[in-house]
């Protein structure tokens, strides 16, 4: 399997998009996927860093002197060229590779035109987009934000059947964060060690403001790790300042194990974006300086959830930062840490990969020989728990129901299999253009990505076997969170108390 990731870093964009894509690339490669990057040589690009991680980089030409991207969005200038030129150059890369199984785009300046131009050259198109403000033509869309209102609007901008991976549950964190979380020490609320990291570039010079704030503190200044990202133009000056500032300032550059630094700290001053979810995963409370407009809504939602403090970048003077640090109490630090741990469990990458690399599921019609084993599965406690009736079904009740279903062409009963092994049961009650779905997994198969895979296979089966079907609906128990996630990951949309999938004609 081969994947191409299209993303950029620059002094204007920062390094966050590339860094989270490197985490995704590493996880894909660990599962045997051949991963390539296509990245434009903008000022502050990270092509060498991508190559140093062992991935092939297809460098896109830097903008020409007369390149002026049309102003179709506030982020159009981030691309450096027109979306049309980028599509042409990315297509050339895809054709060189002979097409790919997975195309990933993480770029605010690439949108619907680019996606429709290139989608036929890939098996699946995966879009990473935190903005939730534009249409997409993709198979999977990820938005890690906690802003539910924006996500509800974004869901309406996506095509039928698009898997919607919304919220920090799907945060693309590298494996070391989950590992650090498992070994996490209990924080007592004392501020002994501070972490300062304002992103890979910190074009606004916010790190200097934080150092100025530390000089204003009346409380004891904690041991402070000051981290500069790989494209920070002021790294040398920051290193000099830390050396001259006393033994409590420790300058670090191009850190390889950020998870360990975050786990060791008691508080952080940092930016929004991916690092906010990294901090939450290891329970590190933080003061978030919103240094970019696209970080504001997500950071505000994180602060509202009680996992961080928030200070608008424009108001982030040394005095304002110092005031926030002075006001910290052990109780407040402990509360923020607990809320962060509740929000992000570090398994987001695993969940995303289950959608991008789903198990191979085949469907077959149930037959008379399946009657007894279907009853065994249906009466399993985990299945009964969320059924419309949680009572055990008697053999006679099941025999009558099973025979009736097999004789009814409008109620297809399907067995889902992976490599010949049963993994789930799927039934549709069809009525003209609508079909209601009922699904459960064979006991012992949960947690492996089979739920969304079975549902997607079922939608494809319906489109071929009953082409008159226009929509599928599902009633899901309010407490059945695993099923709710499975339906969303399979492309269903929550609407008026039900999960609905409109089938493409």
ZITADA-V744004 format. One record per backbone hydrogen bond with DSSP energy under -1.0 kcal/mol. NH is the residue of the N-H (numbers start at 1). CO is the residue of the C=O. E is the energy in kcal/mol with one decimal. If there is no record, write none. Layout:
NH:CO:E ; NH:CO:E
//
This chain:
3:34:-2.8 ; 4:102:-2.2 ; 5:36:-2.6 ; 6:104:-3.4 ; 7:38:-1.4 ; 10:14:-1.2 ; 11:43:-2.5 ; 14:10:-3.2 ; 19:15:-2.5 ; 20:16:-2.3 ; 21:17:-1.8 ; 22:18:-2.3 ; 23:19:-1.6 ; 24:20:-2.0 ; 25:21:-3.0 ; 26:22:-2.4 ; 27:23:-1.8 ; 28:24:-2.5 ; 29:25:-2.8 ; 30:26:-1.9 ; 31:28:-1.2 ; 32:29:-2.0 ; 33:28:-2.1 ; 34:1:-3.0 ; 36:3:-2.5 ; 37:56:-2.8 ; 38:5:-2.6 ; 39:58:-1.5 ; 41:60:-2.2 ; 42:40:-2.0 ; 45:42:-2.0 ; 50:46:-2.4 ; 51:47:-2.3 ; 52:48:-2.3 ; 54:51:-1.9 ; 55:50:-1.4 ; 58:37:-3.3 ; 60:39:-2.3 ; 67:64:-1.7 ; 72:70:-1.9 ; 76:73:-1.5 ; 78:75:-1.6 ; 79:76:-1.4 ; 86:82:-2.1 ; 87:83:-2.3 ; 88:84:-2.3 ; 89:85:-2.5 ; 90:86:-2.7 ; 91:87:-2.4 ; 92:88:-1.7 ; 93:89:-1.5 ; 94:90:-2.4 ; 95:91:-2.7 ; 96:92:-1.9 ; 97:93:-1.9 ; 99:94:-3.5 ; 100:121:-1.7 ; 101:2:-1.9 ; 102:2:-1.5 ; 103:124:-2.6 ; 104:4:-3.0 ; 105:126:-2.3 ; 106:6:-2.2 ; 110:107:-1.3 ; 115:111:-2.4 ; 116:112:-2.6 ; 117:113:-1.9 ; 118:114:-1.5 ; 119:115:-1.7 ; 121:118:-2.0 ; 122:119:-1.5 ; 123:100:-1.5 ; 124:101:-1.3 ; 126:103:-3.1 ; 127:140:-2.7 ; 128:105:-2.6 ; 129:142:-2.8 ; 136:157:-1.6 ; 139:125:-1.9 ; 140:125:-1.8 ; 141:163:-2.6 ; 142:127:-2.8 ; 143:165:-2.6 ; 148:146:-1.4 ; 151:147:-1.8 ; 152:148:-2.3 ; 153:149:-1.6 ; 154:150:-2.3 ; 155:151:-2.3 ; 157:154:-1.8 ; 158:155:-1.1 ; 162:159:-1.9 ; 163:139:-2.9 ; 164:488:-1.7 ; 165:141:-2.9 ; 167:143:-3.1 ; 170:167:-2.1 ; 171:168:-1.7 ; 173:171:-2.0 ; 177:174:-1.9 ; 179:175:-2.1 ; 180:176:-2.4 ; 181:177:-2.2 ; 182:178:-1.8 ; 183:179:-1.1 ; 184:181:-1.3 ; 192:190:-1.1 ; 194:223:-3.3 ; 195:267:-2.1 ; 196:225:-2.9 ; 197:269:-2.0 ; 205:202:-1.8 ; 209:205:-1.0 ; 210:206:-2.0 ; 211:207:-2.1 ; 212:208:-2.3 ; 213:209:-2.1 ; 214:210:-2.1 ; 215:211:-1.2 ; 216:213:-1.4 ; 223:192:-2.0 ; 224:248:-3.4 ; 225:194:-2.9 ; 226:250:-3.0 ; 227:196:-2.9 ; 228:252:-2.5 ; 231:200:-1.4 ; 232:229:-1.4 ; 235:232:-1.4 ; 238:234:-2.4 ; 239:235:-2.3 ; 240:236:-2.2 ; 241:237:-2.2 ; 242:238:-2.5 ; 243:239:-2.1 ; 244:240:-1.9 ; 249:246:-1.5 ; 250:224:-2.9 ; 252:226:-3.0 ; 254:228:-1.8 ; 261:257:-1.4 ; 262:258:-2.7 ; 263:259:-2.4 ; 264:260:-1.7 ; 265:261:-1.1 ; 266:193:-2.9 ; 267:193:-1.1 ; 268:285:-1.4 ; 269:195:-2.5 ; 270:287:-2.1 ; 276:273:-1.2 ; 278:274:-1.9 ; 279:275:-2.5 ; 280:276:-1.9 ; 281:277:-2.1 ; 282:278:-1.1 ; 283:280:-1.7 ; 284:279:-2.9 ; 287:268:-2.6 ; 288:309:-3.0 ; 289:270:-2.9 ; 290:311:-1.6 ; 291:289:-1.5 ; 295:292:-1.6 ; 296:293:-1.4 ; 299:295:-2.4 ; 300:296:-2.5 ; 301:297:-2.1 ; 302:298:-1.9 ; 303:299:-2.4 ; 304:300:-2.4 ; 305:301:-1.6 ; 306:303:-1.6 ; 307:302:-2.0 ; 309:286:-3.0 ; 311:288:-2.5 ; 313:290:-1.4 ; 315:312:-1.4 ; 316:313:-1.2 ; 317:315:-2.2 ; 321:317:-2.5 ; 322:318:-2.6 ; 323:319:-2.1 ; 324:320:-1.6 ; 325:321:-2.0 ; 326:322:-2.6 ; 327:323:-1.5 ; 328:325:-1.1 ; 333:329:-2.4 ; 334:330:-2.3 ; 335:331:-2.3 ; 336:332:-2.4 ; 337:333:-2.1 ; 338:334:-2.2 ; 339:335:-2.3 ; 340:336:-2.2 ; 341:337:-2.1 ; 342:338:-1.5 ; 343:339:-1.4 ; 344:340:-1.8 ; 351:347:-1.9 ; 352:348:-2.5 ; 353:349:-2.5 ; 354:350:-1.5 ; 355:351:-1.0 ; 356:352:-2.5 ; 357:353:-3.1 ; 362:417:-2.8 ; 364:415:-1.8 ; 366:413:-2.9 ; 370:367:-2.1 ; 371:368:-1.5 ; 374:370:-2.3 ; 375:371:-1.7 ; 376:372:-1.8 ; 377:373:-2.3 ; 378:374:-2.8 ; 379:375:-2.0 ; 380:377:-1.4 ; 384:380:-2.6 ; 385:381:-1.9 ; 387:384:-1.1 ; 398:394:-2.5 ; 399:395:-2.5 ; 400:396:-2.2 ; 401:397:-2.2 ; 402:398:-3.3 ; 403:399:-2.4 ; 404:400:-1.9 ; 405:401:-2.4 ; 406:402:-2.4 ; 407:403:-1.4 ; 408:405:-1.3 ; 411:408:-1.9 ; 414:426:-3.5 ; 415:364:-3.1 ; 416:424:-2.8 ; 417:362:-3.0 ; 418:421:-2.6 ; 421:418:-1.5 ; 423:416:-3.2 ; 424:416:-1.3 ; 425:440:-2.9 ; 426:414:-2.6 ; 427:438:-2.7 ; 428:412:-2.0 ; 429:436:-2.5 ; 430:410:-3.2 ; 431:434:-3.2 ; 434:431:-1.8 ; 435:471:-1.4 ; 436:429:-2.2 ; 437:473:-2.6 ; 438:427:-2.4 ; 440:425:-1.9 ; 442:423:-2.2 ; 445:442:-2.0 ; 453:449:-1.3 ; 454:450:-3.1 ; 455:451:-2.1 ; 456:452:-2.6 ; 457:453:-2.3 ; 458:454:-2.2 ; 459:455:-2.1 ; 460:456:-2.0 ; 461:457:-2.3 ; 462:458:-2.5 ; 463:459:-2.1 ; 464:460:-1.6 ; 465:461:-3.2 ; 466:462:-2.9 ; 469:466:-2.3 ; 470:433:-3.2 ; 471:433:-2.0 ; 472:501:-2.4 ; 473:435:-2.6 ; 474:499:-1.8 ; 480:477:-1.9 ; 481:479:-1.7 ; 484:480:-1.9 ; 485:481:-2.5 ; 486:482:-2.2 ; 487:483:-2.6 ; 488:484:-2.0 ; 489:485:-2.8 ; 490:486:-1.2 ; 491:488:-1.5 ; 492:487:-2.7 ; 493:500:-3.4 ; 495:498:-3.7 ; 498:495:-1.7 ; 499:474:-2.3 ; 500:493:-2.8 ; 501:472:-2.6 ; 503:470:-2.8
//
